[in-house]
Amino acid sequence: MPGWEGMLDKRLTRNQLHGTEMTDAEQYIPERRQRERVQQALEWGLPSAMSVRDRTIPLFNRSHRTWSSHGTYLNVPFQEDMRALESPDVAFIGAPLDAGTTFRSGTRFGPQGIRQMSALSSGYNVEMGVDLYESLDMVDVGDVNVIPANIEKSFDQIDKAVAYLHEHAIFPVVLGGDHSVGYPDIRGMAPYIDGNIGIIHFDRHSDISEYNLDERMHGTPFFHATNIPNAPASNLVQIGIGGWLGNRSGVKVSRERQASCITLTDIDRYGLERTCELALELAWKNAKAVFLSFDIDSIDPAFAPGTGTPEAGGLLPREALTMLRLLCREGIAGMEVVEVAPPYDHADITSVLASRIVNDVLGILVTEGKLGRSPREPEPEMPESESADE
């Protein structure tokens, strides 16, 4: 190549680098539109928890970057401006966190996967006689801006976001995320319940150890949740616990705090109905509200492989759906579906099941008159002025 030898003889300097040229050129690129986008996202998404030092990060993600999805659950309206949030019956909120996983990460993509597969649903269930679109006013508020490298700041963000929904008297459906989000979900709810909170927790693992690897993680939410004064362990009912992935420290805490552990052996021995009767009695004893925490790994991994810590021998989907019908008919004040990890899924079947669980719970609440409008309730008459406008 002509001149190549001569170029090798010349000493290369930093100023000759293309990288140096482009680094210097950056200062001339305008920033006005970027600043406007940041400001708009901050106004629509509300200020973050005070533990977040970067005050340009909003509480609710409005950038739709990284793991946040453009789609909404059931294709309901997206509540972009949280300042204008009124009081719909239901708000879907993503908590895309996997900083609390101890084995296989990937649950940060759970909300995205669940939302995507929820689009399959028409909103109508012939067995229940319910159309969710007709009986419920629903919005999707997007994802909480979690801080992936800091689980405690993420807890503060989730707590504040969930509290904002309870402040507006909205039923929250939290799409996880690993199970560590259960703690801030209950922490955000607790100030708005005038009395004790019962917790119905579906899982193969007790998740009640104080720490995993020296931190609060997805095996610890119910240790810390039951430290909240109005969420006592005596009202915690855990369903489906068992297998070879549990740890003895959690069993010790459960025994000391008198939480109730219902194993699959119990379900086989006493049947679904008797087991659910006991679970309701324990969760509601002296409680004013009950929260539902559903870990998808409570289902046998043959039906829900897309999860971080699968344990063989779990519930069958129809068993879980039957139990939810029996347990939720008394009403609940909020719910979460957690530990959906799409990177390990096959044909999206875990996300499909997670969406079915959410839809079934909402349908049960509607049919039992606990949420929204009964399908047998006539539509309110429209004022004459509005009819005339049409």
C-alpha positions in Angstrom: 0.0 0.0 0.0 1.6 3.3 -1.1 2.7 5.5 1.8 1.9 2.9 4.5 5.6 2.6 5.6 5.8 6.3 5.9 2.7 6.5 8.1 4.2 3.9 10.5 7.2 6.1 10.9 5.1 9.1 12.1 4.3 9.3 15.8 0.5 9.0 16.4 -0.9 11.5 18.8 -4.2 11.7 20.7 -5.3 14.7 18.7 -5.2 12.6 15.5 -7.8 10.1 16.9 -11.3 10.1 15.4 -12.5 9.5 19.0 -10.9 12.8 20.1 -12.5 14.7 17.2 -15.9 13.3 18.0 -15.5 13.9 21.8 -14.7 17.5 21.1 -17.7 17.7 18.6 -20.2 16.6 21.3 -20.1 20.1 22.9 -21.7 21.6 19.8 -24.7 19.2 19.7 -27.9 21.0 21.0 -29.5 19.8 24.3 -32.7 21.7 24.3 -35.0 18.9 23.1 -33.3 16.4 25.5 -33.9 18.8 28.4 -37.5 19.3 27.4 -38.0 15.5 27.3 -36.4 15.0 30.7 -38.6 17.8 32.1 -41.8 16.4 30.5 -41.0 12.9 31.9 -40.4 14.4 35.3 -43.7 16.3 35.3 -45.8 13.4 34.0 -43.9 10.7 36.0 -43.8 12.6 39.3 -40.7 13.1 41.5 -38.8 10.0 42.7 -38.3 8.9 46.3 -36.0 11.1 48.3 -33.3 8.4 48.4 -32.8 8.8 44.7 -30.1 11.5 44.3 -30.6 12.1 40.6 -33.7 14.3 40.6 -34.1 14.0 36.9 -35.3 10.4 37.3 -39.1 10.3 37.6 -41.0 7.9 39.9 -42.9 6.4 37.0 -40.9 5.6 33.9 -42.0 7.7 30.9 -39.0 7.0 28.6 -40.1 3.5 27.5 -36.4 2.6 27.4 -34.6 -0.6 28.4 -37.0 -3.2 29.8 -40.1 -0.9 29.9 -42.7 -1.8 27.3 -44.7 0.5 25.0 -47.7 -1.9 25.3 -50.2 -1.7 28.1 -51.9 -4.5 30.0 -55.1 -5.7 28.1 -54.4 -2.7 25.8 -56.1 -0.4 28.3 -55.3 3.4 28.2 -51.8 4.4 29.3 -51.9 7.0 32.1 -49.0 9.1 30.8 -49.5 12.1 33.1 -49.7 10.8 36.6 -50.8 14.3 37.9 -54.0 13.8 36.0 -54.7 10.4 37.5 -58.3 10.3 38.7 -59.8 7.2 40.4 -60.2 4.3 38.0 -61.1 1.0 39.5 -57.8 -0.7 38.6 -54.2 0.4 37.8 -51.7 -2.0 36.3 -48.1 -1.1 37.4 -44.9 -2.8 36.5 -42.1 -3.3 39.0 -39.3 -4.5 36.6 -36.8 -5.6 39.3 -34.4 -8.5 39.4 -31.8 -7.1 41.7 -33.2 -9.4 44.4 -32.7 -12.7 42.6 -30.2 -15.2 44.0 -30.1 -17.7 41.1 -31.3 -16.8 37.6 -32.0 -13.1 36.9 -34.5 -12.0 34.2 -37.6 -10.9 36.1 -37.0 -7.3 35.1 -38.6 -8.4 31.8 -41.6 -9.9 33.6 -43.9 -6.9 33.3 -43.1 -6.6 29.6 -43.8 -10.3 29.0 -47.1 -10.3 30.9 -48.3 -7.2 29.2 -47.5 -8.6 25.8 -49.3 -11.8 26.3 -52.3 -10.1 27.9 -53.1 -8.7 24.5 -54.4 -12.2 23.6 -57.4 -11.6 25.9 -60.7 -10.2 24.7 -61.6 -9.2 28.3 -64.6 -11.5 28.2 -64.9 -14.8 30.1 -67.9 -17.0 29.2 -67.6 -19.2 32.4 -67.7 -16.1 34.7 -70.1 -14.1 32.5 -67.8 -11.1 32.9 -66.4 -8.6 30.5 -63.6 -6.7 32.3 -63.8 -3.8 29.9 -67.5 -3.3 30.6 -67.2 -3.8 34.4 -64.0 -2.0 35.2 -62.4 1.4 34.5 -58.7 0.4 34.0 -55.5 2.2 33.2 -51.9 1.1 32.9 -49.5 3.5 34.7 -46.4 2.0 33.2 -43.3 0.9 35.2 -41.8 2.2 38.3 -38.3 3.6 37.7 -36.4 1.0 39.7 -32.6 1.4 40.4 -31.1 -1.9 39.2 -27.9 -1.6 41.2 -29.6 -0.5 44.5 -32.4 -2.7 45.9 -33.2 -0.3 48.8 -33.7 2.7 46.5 -35.8 0.5 44.3 -37.9 -0.4 47.3 -38.4 3.3 48.0 -39.5 3.9 44.5 -42.0 1.0 44.5 -43.3 1.9 47.9 -43.9 5.5 46.8 -45.5 4.5 43.5 -47.9 1.9 45.1 -48.8 4.4 47.9 -49.7 6.9 45.2 -52.3 4.5 43.9 -53.7 3.7 47.3 -53.9 7.4 48.0 -56.2 7.6 45.0 -58.3 4.6 46.2 -57.2 2.5 43.2 -56.9 -1.3 43.2 -53.2 -1.9 42.3 -52.1 -4.9 40.1 -48.4 -5.1 40.4 -46.6 -7.0 37.7 -43.2 -8.2 38.9 -40.3 -8.3 39.1 -38.7 -10.7 41.6 -40.5 -11.4 44.9 -38.5 -8.8 46.8 -41.1 -6.3 45.5 -43.6 -7.9 47.9 -42.1 -5.9 50.8 -42.4 -2.4 49.3 -45.8 -3.3 47.9 -47.1 -4.0 51.4 -45.1 -1.1 52.9 -46.8 1.3 50.4 -50.2 -0.1 51.2 -50.0 -0.2 55.0 -50.6 3.5 55.8 -53.9 3.4 53.9 -55.4 0.5 55.8 -57.1 1.4 59.1 -56.3 -1.9 60.8 -54.4 -5.1 60.1 -53.5 -6.5 56.7 -53.7 -10.2 56.0 -51.4 -11.6 53.3 -52.3 -14.7 51.2 -49.0 -15.8 49.6 -48.7 -18.5 46.9 -45.2 -19.8 46.6 -43.0 -22.9 46.7 -40.6 -21.0 49.0 -41.4 -19.4 52.3 -39.5 -16.1 51.5 -39.4 -15.2 55.1 -35.7 -15.3 55.9 -34.2 -12.0 57.3 -31.5 -11.8 54.6 -30.2 -13.6 51.5 -26.4 -13.1 51.1 -26.4 -10.3 53.6 -29.2 -8.3 51.8 -32.9 -8.0 51.6 -33.7 -10.1 48.5 -36.4 -12.2 46.9 -36.2 -14.8 49.7 -36.9 -12.1 52.4 -40.0 -10.0 51.7 -42.3 -11.5 54.3 -39.8 -11.2 57.1 -39.7 -7.5 56.6 -43.3 -7.1 55.6 -44.4 -8.7 58.8 -42.2 -6.2 60.7 -44.7 -3.6 59.6 -46.9 -2.9 62.6 -50.3 -3.5 60.9 -49.1 -6.5 58.8 -48.5 -9.2 61.6 -47.2 -12.6 60.8 -50.3 -14.1 62.4 -52.2 -13.0 59.3 -49.7 -14.3 56.8 -50.9 -17.5 55.1 -48.4 -19.2 52.7 -49.8 -21.7 50.3 -47.8 -24.3 48.3 -44.6 -24.3 50.3 -42.3 -27.3 49.9 -39.7 -29.1 47.9 -35.9 -29.0 48.0 -35.1 -25.4 47.5 -36.3 -24.0 50.8 -34.0 -23.0 53.7 -34.2 -23.7 57.4 -33.7 -20.1 58.5 -37.0 -19.2 56.9 -38.8 -22.2 58.6 -37.4 -21.0 61.9 -38.8 -17.5 61.4 -42.1 -18.9 60.3 -42.3 -21.0 63.5 -41.2 -18.1 65.8 -43.6 -15.6 64.3 -46.5 -18.1 64.0 -47.1 -17.6 60.3 -49.2 -20.3 58.7 -47.6 -22.7 56.2 -49.9 -24.7 54.0 -47.9 -27.3 52.0 -49.0 -29.3 49.0 -49.3 -32.3 51.3 -52.0 -30.3 53.2 -53.8 -29.5 50.0 -53.7 -33.2 48.9 -54.8 -34.3 52.4 -57.6 -31.8 53.1 -58.7 -30.7 49.6 -58.9 -27.3 48.0 -62.1 -26.1 49.7 -61.2 -27.0 53.3 -57.7 -25.6 52.8 -59.0 -22.3 51.4 -61.6 -22.0 54.3 -58.7 -22.2 56.8 -56.6 -19.8 54.8 -59.4 -17.2 54.7 -60.0 -17.6 58.4 -56.3 -17.1 59.2 -55.7 -14.2 56.8 -58.9 -12.3 57.8 -58.7 -12.8 61.6 -58.9 -9.2 63.1 -57.8 -7.8 59.7 -59.4 -5.0 57.7 -57.9 -6.0 54.3 -56.1 -8.8 52.5 -53.3 -8.6 50.0 -52.6 -11.3 47.4 -49.0 -12.2 46.6 -48.8 -14.8 43.8 -45.4 -16.2 42.9 -45.6 -17.9 39.6 -43.1 -20.6 40.8 -45.9 -22.0 43.0 -47.1 -23.6 39.7 -45.3 -26.7 38.6 -42.5 -25.7 36.1 -44.1 -28.0 33.5 -46.7 -25.2 33.1 -44.5 -22.2 34.2 -40.9 -22.8 33.2 -40.2 -19.0 32.8 -39.1 -18.3 36.4 -35.9 -17.9 38.2 -36.1 -20.6 40.9 -38.3 -23.5 39.6 -39.3 -26.2 42.0 -40.8 -29.4 40.6 -44.1 -30.8 42.0 -46.0 -27.5 42.3 -49.6 -26.7 41.9 -51.4 -27.4 38.7 -52.8 -24.3 37.0 -56.5 -25.4 37.5 -55.8 -26.1 41.2 -54.4 -22.6 41.6 -57.2 -20.9 39.6 -59.8 -22.8 41.7 -58.1 -21.7 44.9 -58.0 -18.1 43.8 -61.7 -18.2 43.1 -62.4 -19.5 46.6 -60.0 -17.1 48.3 -60.7 -13.9 46.4 -64.4 -13.9 46.6 -64.2 -12.3 50.1 -62.4 -9.4 48.4 -58.7 -8.2 48.4 -57.2 -4.8 48.5 -54.4 -5.3 46.0 -52.3 -8.0 44.3 -49.0 -8.8 42.8 -47.9 -11.5 40.3 -44.1 -12.0 40.6 -41.1 -14.0 39.4 -42.1 -14.3 35.7 -38.7 -14.5 33.9 -39.3 -14.5 30.1 -35.7 -15.4 29.2 -36.4 -18.9 30.6 -39.9 -19.3 29.2 -41.1 -21.5 26.3 -43.6 -20.1 23.9 -44.6 -17.4 26.4 -46.7 -19.9 28.4 -45.6 -18.5 31.8 -46.6 -15.0 30.8 -49.9 -16.4 29.5 -50.6 -18.0 32.8 -49.6 -14.9 34.8 -52.1 -12.9 32.7 -54.8 -15.5 33.3 -54.2 -15.3 37.0 -54.6 -11.5 37.0 -57.7 -11.6 34.8 -59.3 -14.4 36.9 -58.8 -12.4 40.1 -60.3 -9.3 38.6 -63.2 -11.3 37.2 -63.9 -12.9 40.6 -63.9 -9.5 42.3 -66.4 -8.2 39.8 -68.7 -11.2 40.0 -68.7 -11.0 43.9 -69.4 -7.3 43.9 -66.1 -6.4 45.4 -64.8 -4.2 42.5 -66.2 -2.2 39.7 -69.7 -2.8 38.3 -71.6 -6.0 38.4 -72.2 -7.5 34.9 -75.9 -7.7 35.9 -76.0 -4.1 37.0 -77.6 -1.8 34.4 -75.4 0.9 32.8 -75.9 4.3 34.4 -78.1 6.5 32.2 -76.3 9.2 30.4 -77.3 12.8 31.0 -79.5 14.2 28.3 -76.9 16.9 27.4 -74.3 14.2 26.7 -76.8 12.2 24.7 -77.7 15.2 22.6 -74.0 16.0 21.9 -73.6 12.6 20.5 
